[in-house]
Amino acid sequence: MEVKQRGSDHYKTGGVEPIDLYEAGEMLQDFCLSSIIKYAFRNRSKLATTSTPKFRQDLEKIKHYCDILLDRIGGDF
């Protein structure tokens, strides 16, 4: 199952997306968790302005990485 959309073209190197390399190298879980932490930490400074588009974008990115983990790794972590 594909989670949301595949990455943008600027993420492709020779037709391969970095997230696929992370998965092949068994680093996908670490990458996703690190990304979740990054966006959550960055979002902390925006709590006073929860109505801004950037705040919502960060939450959507956190959700996206959670969806990737649930889809690709499932309950095996």
LOROLUM-122694 format. One line per 2 residues: for each residue x, y, z of N, C-alpha, C. Coordinates in steps of 0.05 Angstrom, whole numbers. Layout:
% residues N
X,Y,Z,X,Y,Z,X,Y,Z  ...
% end
This chain:
% residues 77
17,-24,0,0,0,0,18,25,0  11,44,-16,25,69,-17,14,88,4
31,101,19,23,120,39,22,148,25  -1,159,25,-5,185,12,8,185,-16
22,206,-23,35,208,-48,64,200,-45  75,191,-67,104,186,-67,118,213,-66
143,214,-59,157,239,-56,158,255,-82  165,280,-79,167,298,-102,192,290,-119
192,299,-143,214,292,-161,241,300,-150  242,322,-135,268,331,-125,280,312,-104
264,292,-95,275,272,-77,285,247,-91  283,246,-117,291,223,-132,320,226,-143
336,206,-139,363,206,-149,366,181,-166  368,184,-192,370,161,-209,345,144,-208
322,156,-203,297,142,-203,290,129,-176  308,132,-156,304,120,-130,300,142,-109
280,138,-93,274,158,-72,290,150,-47  301,170,-32,316,165,-8,301,147,12
275,151,14,259,136,34,260,106,27  262,99,1,265,71,-7,292,61,1
313,77,-1,340,69,8,340,65,38  327,82,53,325,79,82,312,52,89
291,46,74,277,21,79,295,-3,72  309,-2,49,326,-24,41,349,-27,60
359,-5,71,381,-6,90,373,-10,119  347,-17,123,336,-22,149,339,2,168
336,26,156,338,51,172,312,67,171  291,56,160,267,71,156,255,79,183
254,61,202,243,67,228,258,91,241  284,90,241,300,111,253,295,138,238
294,137,211,289,161,196,262,173,202  241,156,203,214,166,209,212,178,237
223,164,257,222,174,284,237,200,287  260,201,274,276,226,274,261,249,262
247,244,240,231,265,226,208,274,244  195,255,257,173,262,275,183,280,297
206,273,309,217,289,330,225,317,320  236,318,296,244,344,284,220,362,281
199,352,269,175,369,264,161,376,290  160,357,309,147,363,335,163,385,350
189,383,350,206,402,364,203,430,350  204,430,324,202,455,309,174,468,314
154,451,317,127,460,320,123,473,348  139,465,368,136,476,395,137,506,395
153,518,378,156,547,378,132,560,365  114,545,353,91,556,339,65,552,354
67,542,379,43,536,394,25,560,398  37,583,400,21,608,404,5,615,379
14,605,356,1,613,331,-8,587,317  -26,572,330,-35,547,319,-52,550,293
-60,575,288,-77,579,264,-59,583,239  -33,584,241,-16,588,218,-15,563,200
-12,567,174,-10,544,156,15,526,162  37,538,171,61,523,176,57,504,200
42,512,220,36,495,243,21,470,233  1,474,217,-14,451,206,3,434,188
20,446,172,38,431,154,56,413,171  67,423,192,84,407,209,69,383,221
45,388,230,28,366,241,22,345,219  17,355,195,12,336,173,37,319,167
60,331,169,85,316,164,90,296,186  83,303,211,86,284,233,67,260,227
42,266,220,23,245,214,32,228,190  44,240,170,53,226,147,75,205,155
94,214,171,115,195,180,104,173,198  84,179,214,70,159,230,56,139,211
43,149,191,29,131,172,49,113,157  72,124,150,93,107,138,101,84,156
106,91,181,113,70,200,92,49,203  67,58,206,45,39,209,41,22,184
45,34,161,41,20,136,64,0,130  88,10,131,111,-6,123,123,-24,144
120,-16,169,132,-31,190,110,-46,206  87,-35,207,65,-48,220,70,-51,250
63,-73,261,66,-78,289,93,-91,297  112,-91,278,137,-105,283,159,-88,295
151,-67,309,172,-50,321,167,-44,350
% end
